[in-house]
Amino acid sequence: MVDDMVNSLKSAALGIGEFFTPVLKQSKFRETGVITPLEFVAAGDFLVHHCPTWQWSPGEESKIKNYLPRDKQFLITKNVPCYKRCKHMEHRDNLEKIVDEQNGDGGWVDTHHYADSTQTESREYVADMQNSTASKTATLQNKKIDDNEVDDDDDDVDAADMEEFERQEMFDNDPLEAPIVKSSASTTLPSTTSGQDDSLVQNTLQTRTYDLNITYDKYYQTPRLWLNGYDEHHKPLTVEQMYEDISQDHAKKTVTMEQHPHLPGPPMASIHPCRHADVMKKLIQMVAESGKELEVHMYIMIFLKFVQAVIPTVEYDYTRQFTF
């Protein structure tokens, strides 16, 4: 309750600050890690082109920001799968990399920096589900045959169809040939007859989904990520349920409930942008030290990579794997 009150006061103060903050017009991307509204639109166009699961939205007419195009107020992607809760993930120190070491709070940690992009924890969980379900289905079929309970006139019982879990590679070295990743909604196994083993039902994968928004924060002059969660029946998640899908190092600290700048309705979960520019500046320096240059149109793709440390089980699309 106290945290919510403090966050509300901060939000109100920042709203006043944003009102009096002039629109940034001169690029300071390389010097400070912030971007102008025009650079935000350019980076958004690049994301939409290479990751078609993301689209521009005009938002609520009464909340139009005149420093952004009317049809490009914020970015949105819907029905993003979230297969596991954060507490179910195995913590591995060897996958971590501290990006912002000088932050007094311990730095911004990329929890999956060294992870193989095609072998996430959730995919391993789904693979286990596939093997377990296929094995149990085959056992049930053999049991029916042995007991002479199979009707020869009926079709054979098919193994559970788990092909929807097979997803294309999220990353590609050539951004012009970036694959499309399709978000899936609630994923369940086919319905079973009353005589089948209840364990098949127990193994049903209860998949949450999220709608993600990226807005431009005029005060901090960086992108800002917002999220709304739904359960397997597409009913809105409570605040506490959404916190289950947020890294406990960031829940109620980096992630707070605030009013969306372009949409009406109740407060939404948002990753606070106070450290975004500092982290991006560090990444720009790291890329420069390797003899490369980070272009501003790549900003949102990089942004989506480092905020994944906050919501590691929400499998949104940013297409490419980046190494620094």
C-alpha positions in Angstrom: 0.0 0.0 0.0 2.8 2.4 0.9 4.7 1.5 -2.3 1.5 2.2 -4.3 1.1 5.6 -2.7 4.7 6.6 -3.3 4.5 5.5 -6.9 1.3 7.5 -7.4 3.0 10.6 -6.0 6.0 10.1 -8.2 3.7 9.6 -11.2 1.9 12.8 -10.5 5.2 14.7 -10.1 6.6 13.3 -13.3 3.3 14.2 -15.1 3.9 17.8 -14.1 7.5 17.6 -15.1 6.6 16.2 -18.5 4.2 19.0 -19.1 6.9 21.6 -18.7 9.6 19.6 -20.5 10.2 20.9 -24.0 10.1 18.4 -26.9 13.6 17.2 -27.7 14.5 18.2 -31.3 18.2 17.8 -31.5 19.7 14.3 -31.4 21.6 13.4 -28.3 21.6 9.6 -28.9 25.3 9.0 -28.8 26.1 11.5 -26.0 23.4 10.6 -23.5 21.4 7.7 -24.8 18.1 9.7 -25.3 16.2 10.0 -28.5 13.9 12.6 -30.1 10.3 11.8 -31.1 11.3 11.6 -34.7 14.1 9.1 -33.8 11.5 7.1 -31.8 9.3 6.9 -34.9 12.2 5.8 -37.1 13.2 3.1 -34.6 9.5 2.0 -34.4 9.2 1.8 -38.2 12.4 -0.4 -38.3 10.9 -2.7 -35.6 7.5 -3.0 -37.4 9.3 -3.7 -40.7 11.4 -6.6 -39.3 9.0 -7.8 -36.6 5.4 -7.7 -38.1 3.9 -8.9 -34.8 4.5 -5.2 -33.7 2.2 -2.5 -35.2 1.7 1.2 -34.7 -1.5 2.4 -32.9 -3.1 5.9 -32.9 -4.4 5.4 -29.4 -7.3 7.4 -27.9 -8.2 10.5 -29.9 -8.4 12.7 -26.8 -4.9 11.6 -25.8 -3.1 12.4 -29.0 0.5 13.8 -28.6 1.1 16.5 -31.2 4.8 15.8 -31.3 4.1 12.3 -32.8 2.3 11.4 -36.0 -1.4 10.8 -35.4 -1.2 7.3 -36.7 2.0 6.4 -34.9 1.4 7.3 -31.2 2.7 4.1 -29.8 3.7 0.5 -30.7 1.7 -2.6 -29.8 1.9 -6.3 -30.0 -0.9 -8.7 -28.7 -1.3 -12.2 -27.4 2.4 -12.6 -26.5 2.8 -16.0 -24.8 4.1 -16.4 -21.2 4.5 -20.1 -20.5 6.1 -20.0 -17.0 6.2 -17.9 -13.9 9.5 -16.2 -13.0 9.8 -18.3 -9.8 9.8 -21.5 -11.9 12.9 -20.4 -13.8 16.3 -21.8 -12.8 18.7 -19.1 -11.9 22.1 -19.3 -13.6 24.8 -16.9 -12.7 26.9 -17.9 -15.8 24.2 -16.4 -18.1 24.3 -13.0 -16.5 26.1 -9.8 -17.6 26.0 -6.5 -15.6 25.4 -3.8 -18.2 25.4 -0.8 -15.9 27.9 -1.5 -13.1 28.0 2.1 -11.8 24.3 2.1 -10.9 24.1 2.4 -7.1 21.3 -0.2 -7.0 23.7 -2.9 -8.3 23.6 -2.3 -12.0 21.2 -3.4 -14.7 21.6 -7.1 -15.1 20.9 -8.9 -18.4 19.9 -12.2 -17.0 20.1 -14.2 -20.3 23.0 -12.4 -22.0 25.0 -15.6 -22.6 22.1 -17.8 -23.2 21.6 -19.6 -26.5 18.7 -17.7 -28.1 17.1 -20.9 -29.4 17.1 -22.7 -26.0 15.0 -20.6 -23.6 13.7 -22.1 -20.4 10.2 -22.1 -21.6 11.0 -24.0 -24.8 12.7 -26.7 -22.7 9.5 -26.8 -20.6 7.4 -27.2 -23.7 9.7 -29.9 -25.0 9.3 -31.8 -21.7 5.5 -31.5 -22.1 5.6 -32.9 -25.6 7.6 -35.9 -24.6 5.6 -36.6 -21.5 2.2 -36.2 -23.3 3.3 -38.4 -26.3 4.5 -41.1 -24.0 1.3 -41.2 -21.9 -0.9 -41.1 -24.9 0.9 -44.1 -26.4 0.6 -46.0 -23.1 -3.1 -45.3 -23.1 -3.5 -46.6 -26.6 -1.6 -49.8 -25.9 -3.7 -50.4 -22.8 -6.9 -50.0 -24.8 -5.7 -52.5 -27.4 -4.7 -55.1 -24.8 -8.1 -54.9 -23.1 -9.9 -55.3 -26.5 -11.7 -52.1 -25.9 -10.9 -50.5 -29.2 -13.8 -50.1 -31.7 -12.4 -51.2 -35.1 -14.9 -48.9 -36.9 -13.5 -45.8 -35.1 -10.4 -43.9 -36.2 -7.2 -44.5 -34.3 -6.6 -42.2 -31.4 -4.1 -39.5 -32.6 -1.2 -38.5 -30.5 -1.6 -35.1 -28.9 -1.0 -32.4 -31.5 1.8 -30.2 -30.1 3.0 -28.7 -33.4 1.7 -25.3 -32.4 4.6 -25.2 -29.9 7.1 -25.4 -32.7 8.2 -21.9 -33.4 10.5 -20.4 -36.0 13.9 -19.0 -35.0 13.6 -15.6 -33.3 16.9 -14.4 -34.4 18.6 -13.9 -37.8 22.0 -12.4 -38.6 20.5 -10.5 -41.6 17.8 -8.1 -40.5 16.5 -7.9 -44.1 15.7 -11.6 -43.8 14.3 -11.6 -40.3 11.8 -14.3 -39.6 8.3 -13.7 -38.4 7.4 -15.0 -35.0 3.7 -15.6 -34.5 2.4 -15.1 -31.0 0.0 -17.8 -29.8 -2.9 -17.5 -27.4 -3.9 -20.0 -24.7 -2.4 -23.5 -25.5 -4.1 -26.6 -24.3 -4.1 -30.3 -25.2 -7.1 -31.8 -27.1 -10.0 -32.7 -25.0 -10.0 -36.2 -23.6 -12.8 -38.8 -23.2 -14.1 -39.4 -19.7 -12.3 -42.7 -19.4 -8.8 -41.4 -20.1 -6.1 -40.7 -17.6 -6.6 -37.5 -15.7 -2.9 -36.9 -15.8 -3.3 -35.7 -19.4 -5.5 -32.9 -18.2 -3.1 -32.1 -15.3 -0.3 -31.7 -17.9 -2.2 -29.1 -19.9 0.0 -26.1 -20.4 -1.8 -23.1 -18.9 -0.5 -20.2 -21.0 -0.9 -16.6 -20.0 -0.7 -14.0 -22.7 0.3 -10.3 -22.6 -0.4 -7.2 -24.7 2.7 -5.0 -24.8 2.9 -1.3 -25.7 5.9 0.9 -26.3 5.4 4.6 -25.8 7.6 7.6 -26.0 8.3 9.2 -22.6 8.7 12.9 -23.2 10.2 13.6 -19.7 12.9 10.9 -19.9 13.1 11.1 -23.7 13.3 7.3 -24.1 10.9 4.5 -25.0 8.7 3.0 -22.2 7.2 -0.5 -22.1 3.7 -1.2 -20.8 2.0 -4.6 -20.3 -1.4 -6.0 -19.7 -1.7 -9.7 -18.8 -4.5 -12.3 -19.3 -5.0 -15.8 -18.0 -5.6 -18.9 -20.2 -9.3 -18.0 -20.4 -8.3 -14.4 -21.5 -9.5 -12.9 -18.3 -7.4 -9.9 -17.1 -4.7 -10.8 -14.5 -4.7 -9.1 -11.2 -1.8 -6.8 -10.3 -0.3 -9.5 -8.0 -0.6 -12.2 -10.7 1.3 -9.9 -13.2 4.0 -9.5 -10.6 4.5 -13.3 -10.8 5.8 -12.8 -14.3 8.2 -10.0 -13.4 11.6 -10.5 -12.1 11.5 -10.2 -8.3 14.5 -7.9 -8.4 12.3 -5.4 -10.4 8.7 -6.0 -9.2 7.2 -3.0 -7.4 10.5 -1.1 -8.0 11.4 -0.9 -11.7 7.9 -2.0 -12.6 5.0 0.1 -11.3 1.3 0.5 -12.0 0.6 3.8 -13.8 -1.9 5.4 -16.1 -1.2 4.8 -19.8 -0.5 8.1 -21.7 -2.5 7.1 -24.8 -5.3 4.8 -23.5 -8.2 5.1 -21.0 -9.0 2.6 -18.3 -7.3 1.4 -15.1 -3.5 1.7 -14.5 -1.2 -0.6 -16.4 2.1 -2.2 -15.4 5.0 -0.2 -16.8 8.8 -0.6 -16.7 10.0 2.7 -15.4 12.3 4.5 -17.8 14.5 6.3 -15.3 17.5 4.1 -16.2 16.9 3.5 -19.9 19.1 6.3 -21.2 22.0 5.3 -18.9 21.8 1.7 -20.0 21.6 2.6 -23.7 24.6 4.9 -23.3 26.6 2.0 -21.8 25.6 -0.3 -24.7 26.6 2.4 -27.2 30.0 2.6 -25.6 30.4 -1.2 -25.5 29.6 -1.5 -29.2 32.1 1.3 -30.0 34.8 -0.5 -28.0 34.3 -3.5 -30.2 35.0 -1.3 -33.3 31.3 -1.1 -34.3 28.7 1.6 -34.3 25.1 1.4 -32.9 22.7 3.2 -35.2 19.7 5.0 -33.7 17.1 3.1 -35.8 18.2 0.0 -33.9 17.2 1.6 -30.5 13.9 -0.1 -29.9 15.3 -3.6 -30.8 18.1 -3.1 -28.4 15.7 -1.7 -25.8 13.5 -4.8 -26.0 16.6 -7.0 -25.4 17.7 -5.3 -22.2 14.2 -5.0 -20.7 13.8 -8.7 -21.1 15.8 -9.0 -17.9 12.6 -7.6 -16.2 10.1 -9.9 -17.9 12.2 -13.0 -18.9 9.2 -15.3 -19.4 7.2 -13.1 -21.7 8.3 -14.2 -25.2 7.9 -11.1 -27.3 9.6 -10.7 -30.7 12.7 -8.6 -31.2 14.0 -11.0 -33.9 17.7 -10.7 -33.6 20.3 -11.7 -31.0 22.8 -9.0 -30.2 26.3 -9.5 -28.8 28.3 -6.7 -27.2 
